Amino acid sequence: MDKDKKLTVVFPGQGSQYVGMGKEFIESTPECAAIIKQGEKITALPLMDKIMNGPMEEITRTLICQPAVFAVNMVCWHMFKQKVCLPFAVAGHSLGEYSALVASGVISLDEGFFIVKKRAHIMDEISSKVNGILLAVLGMNLIDVEHILKDFPEVEIANVNSDTQIVVGGRKKDIENFNLYLRQKNIKGIPLNVSGPFHTSLMRTAGHLLSTELDKLDFKDPKIPLYLNYSGEMARDGQEVKEALVQQIYSPVKWLDIIKNSVNRGTDIFVEVGPKKVLKKIIERIVPDATVLNVENNGSLKTVMEYLF
């Protein structure tokens, strides 16, 4: 690989799941199967069966989905670092941030499985009480969406994914009213397949509960530069990472800032490591001239290796 090239790895989150994700790596590489088995041991969840066989409704449930996507991210990361190289920087979207923590050495794989299961349980519990949802607003930038939200005080920004994709969250009835307004204005809103108003103030209680669990872990300083969802900036140390994870659960994900800051610091190549290509597509819209690849199976891994070497 050209030493002047800077490669940033990004990890997807909830919403990237599908039945059979990571299957080629898990079946062909004993270390990958071992990662899933280790996850089963720590979470006491049937991850291998759900990942391989589904059904989709099961693997979409927050309690299964978050540990399963984390597990497959870690499988894909294992293959990437064995065959390619350690990246210049890492970042993860929402749940994907926990994969980035393991990749950067802030927490161990075992700690990752432990805290992801706790996070899934907490988010599921709080979500069931608030009856909230998320909605992606397409074709509008942050300033325009914020302007509309002045008339919808109960609706909040949840993710700033790109200049043309802003996710909002709130209670179901408030989001439905907001989406009705969008339709009247011929603006496209897509309800997301998640079980709660993640990254909004309705999840503040979840942040307090998560903080108690995070305090049980030993957060180290990142060995590989790590971008934070909460700030969009690089983490300075392990303590800042821990505090940012608490904020992340009830604050907007600043994905657009992460990608722009990454490019400004010299990133030439982005590689999405994990199931699907959700982040790849978003990054291609933000930085049309960047090289964006992904690793989720043998074919995509081969493509990355051929491009880099």
C-alpha positions in Angstrom: 0.0 0.0 0.0 1.2 3.5 -0.8 2.6 5.0 2.4 1.3 8.4 1.5 -2.3 7.1 1.4 -4.3 7.5 4.6 -7.1 4.9 5.2 -9.9 5.3 7.7 -12.1 2.3 8.7 -15.8 2.9 9.5 -18.1 0.5 11.3 -21.9 0.3 10.6 -24.6 0.1 13.3 -28.2 -1.0 13.8 -30.0 -1.2 10.5 -27.2 -3.0 8.6 -28.3 -6.4 9.8 -29.3 -9.2 7.4 -29.6 -13.0 7.7 -26.3 -14.6 6.7 -24.2 -11.5 7.3 -20.5 -12.5 7.8 -21.3 -16.1 6.8 -18.4 -16.6 4.4 -15.8 -15.4 6.9 -17.4 -17.4 9.8 -17.6 -20.6 7.8 -14.1 -20.4 6.3 -12.0 -19.0 9.2 -12.0 -20.7 12.6 -11.0 -17.4 14.3 -14.1 -15.7 13.0 -16.4 -18.5 14.3 -14.5 -18.2 17.6 -15.4 -14.5 17.8 -19.2 -15.4 17.5 -18.8 -18.2 20.1 -17.0 -15.8 22.5 -19.9 -13.4 22.0 -22.4 -16.2 22.8 -20.5 -17.0 26.0 -20.5 -13.4 27.3 -24.0 -12.4 26.2 -25.8 -15.8 26.7 -27.5 -15.1 23.3 -27.8 -17.6 20.4 -25.9 -15.3 18.1 -24.6 -17.9 15.6 -28.1 -19.3 15.0 -29.7 -15.9 14.6 -26.9 -14.5 12.3 -26.9 -17.6 10.1 -30.6 -18.5 10.1 -32.6 -15.5 11.3 -35.5 -15.0 10.9 -35.2 -11.3 9.9 -37.7 -10.2 12.6 -35.6 -11.8 15.3 -32.3 -10.3 14.1 -33.9 -6.9 13.8 -35.0 -6.9 17.5 -32.7 -4.5 19.4 -31.7 -7.1 22.0 -30.4 -9.5 19.3 -29.5 -7.0 16.6 -27.0 -4.9 18.5 -24.8 -7.8 19.8 -25.2 -9.6 16.4 -24.1 -6.6 14.3 -21.2 -5.9 16.7 -20.1 -9.5 16.4 -20.1 -9.5 12.6 -18.3 -6.1 12.6 -15.6 -7.8 14.7 -15.5 -10.8 12.3 -15.0 -8.5 9.3 -12.4 -6.4 11.3 -10.4 -9.6 12.1 -10.3 -10.4 8.3 -9.4 -6.8 7.4 -6.5 -6.4 9.8 -5.1 -9.9 9.0 -5.1 -9.3 5.2 -4.8 -5.5 4.8 -3.3 -3.1 7.4 -4.0 -1.1 10.5 -5.9 2.1 9.5 -4.9 5.7 10.0 -8.1 6.3 12.0 -11.4 4.6 12.9 -15.0 5.6 13.5 -18.4 3.9 13.9 -22.0 5.0 13.4 -24.1 4.8 16.6 -23.8 1.1 17.7 -20.8 0.9 15.3 -18.8 3.2 17.6 -18.4 0.3 20.0 -16.7 -1.7 17.2 -14.4 1.3 16.7 -13.5 1.2 20.4 -12.3 -2.4 20.2 -10.4 -1.7 16.9 -8.6 1.3 18.5 -7.8 -0.6 21.7 -10.0 1.4 24.1 -11.8 -1.7 25.3 -11.3 -5.4 24.7 -13.5 -7.7 22.6 -15.0 -9.3 25.7 -15.7 -5.8 27.2 -17.3 -4.9 23.9 -19.7 -7.8 24.0 -20.5 -7.1 27.6 -21.3 -3.4 27.1 -23.2 -3.8 23.8 -25.5 -6.3 25.4 -26.1 -3.9 28.4 -26.7 -1.0 26.0 -29.2 -3.0 23.9 -31.1 -4.0 27.0 -31.1 -0.4 28.4 -32.2 1.1 25.0 -34.9 -1.5 24.5 -36.2 -1.0 28.1 -36.4 2.8 27.8 -37.7 2.7 24.2 -40.6 0.6 25.3 -41.7 3.3 27.8 -41.5 6.3 25.5 -43.0 4.9 22.2 -40.7 6.8 20.0 -39.4 6.3 16.4 -36.9 7.8 14.0 -37.5 9.3 10.5 -34.9 10.0 7.8 -35.5 13.3 6.0 -34.1 13.1 2.5 -32.9 15.9 0.2 -32.6 18.6 2.9 -29.6 19.9 4.9 -29.4 20.4 8.6 -30.2 24.2 8.6 -33.4 23.7 6.5 -34.6 20.8 8.8 -33.9 22.9 11.9 -35.9 25.7 10.4 -38.9 23.4 10.0 -38.5 22.0 13.5 -39.2 25.4 15.0 -42.8 24.5 14.4 -42.4 21.0 15.8 -40.7 21.5 19.2 -41.3 17.8 20.2 -39.2 16.5 17.2 -35.4 16.5 17.5 -32.4 15.9 15.3 -31.0 12.4 15.9 -28.4 11.9 13.1 -26.7 14.3 10.8 -25.6 11.7 8.2 -24.9 13.9 5.2 -25.8 17.2 3.6 -29.0 15.5 2.2 -29.9 13.0 4.9 -31.0 14.2 8.4 -32.6 11.8 10.8 -35.1 13.1 13.4 -36.7 11.4 16.4 -39.5 11.8 18.9 -42.7 10.2 20.1 -44.5 8.3 17.4 -47.5 10.6 17.2 -45.2 13.7 16.9 -43.1 12.1 14.2 -46.2 11.0 12.3 -47.5 14.6 12.4 -44.1 15.9 11.2 -44.1 13.3 8.3 -47.6 14.4 7.3 -46.3 18.0 7.0 -43.3 16.8 4.9 -45.6 14.9 2.5 -47.7 18.1 2.1 -44.5 19.9 1.1 -43.3 17.0 -1.2 -40.4 16.3 1.1 -39.4 12.6 1.4 -39.5 11.1 4.9 -38.6 7.5 5.5 -39.5 5.8 8.9 -36.5 3.8 10.1 -36.6 0.2 11.2 -35.6 0.8 14.8 -37.5 0.4 18.0 -37.0 3.8 19.6 -36.1 7.5 19.4 -32.4 6.8 19.7 -30.0 9.8 20.0 -32.8 12.1 21.3 -33.4 13.6 24.7 -36.1 10.9 25.2 -33.2 8.5 25.8 -31.6 10.6 28.6 -32.5 8.0 31.3 -30.8 5.4 29.1 -27.6 7.5 29.3 -27.7 7.5 33.1 -28.2 3.7 33.2 -25.4 3.2 30.6 -23.0 5.3 32.6 -23.3 2.9 35.5 -22.3 0.0 33.3 -19.5 1.9 31.5 -17.9 2.6 34.9 -17.3 -1.2 35.3 -14.9 -1.1 32.3 -11.3 0.0 32.1 -11.1 2.5 29.2 -7.7 2.9 27.7 -6.5 5.7 25.5 -7.0 5.0 21.7 -4.0 3.4 20.0 -5.5 4.3 16.7 -7.1 7.8 16.3 -10.8 7.5 17.1 -13.6 9.8 16.0 -16.6 10.3 18.4 -20.2 10.4 17.4 -21.0 13.0 20.0 -18.5 15.6 18.9 -17.5 14.6 15.4 -13.9 15.1 16.6 -11.0 12.8 17.5 -11.0 11.5 21.1 -8.2 12.8 23.3 -8.2 10.0 25.8 -10.2 7.0 27.3 -12.0 9.1 29.8 -13.4 11.4 27.1 -14.5 8.3 25.1 -16.4 7.0 28.1 -18.2 10.4 28.7 -19.0 10.7 25.0 -20.7 7.2 24.9 -23.1 8.4 27.6 -23.9 11.6 25.6 -24.1 9.6 22.4 -27.2 7.7 23.5 -29.3 10.9 23.8 -27.5 13.3 21.5 -27.3 13.6 17.7 -24.8 11.4 15.8 -22.5 13.9 13.9 -21.5 11.6 11.1 -21.2 14.4 8.5 -18.7 16.2 10.8 -16.7 12.9 11.3 -16.3 12.4 7.6 -15.5 16.0 6.8 -12.9 16.2 9.7 -11.4 12.9 8.5 -11.0 14.2 5.0 -9.5 17.5 6.3 -6.9 15.4 8.2 -5.8 13.7 5.0 -8.0 10.6 4.7 -7.9 9.4 1.0 -9.6 6.0 1.4 -12.6 4.9 3.5 -13.4 1.2 4.1 -16.7 0.2 5.7 -15.9 -2.9 7.7 -19.1 -4.8 8.5 -22.5 -5.9 7.0 -24.1 -4.0 4.0 -22.9 -0.8 2.5 -25.0 1.8 4.3 -22.1 4.0 5.3 -20.3 3.5 2.0 -23.2 5.1 0.2 -23.5 8.0 2.6 -19.7 8.7 2.4 -19.8 8.6 -1.4 -22.5 11.4 -1.3 -20.5 13.5 1.2 -17.1 13.1 -0.6 -17.8 12.2 -4.2 -14.1 12.1 -5.2 -13.0 9.9 -2.3 -12.3 6.2 -2.7 -14.9 4.2 -0.6 -14.7 0.4 -0.3 -16.2 -2.1 2.0 -15.4 -5.5 3.6 -18.2 -7.9 4.4 -17.3 -11.1 2.5 -14.4 -12.8 0.5 -15.3 -10.9 -2.7 -15.3 -7.4 -1.2 -12.1 -8.2 0.8 -10.4 -9.3 -2.4 -11.4 -6.0 -4.1 -9.9 -4.0 -1.2 -6.6 -6.0 -1.4 -6.4 -5.6 -5.1 -7.0 -1.9 -4.9 -4.5 -1.2 -2.1 -1.7 -3.6 -3.2 
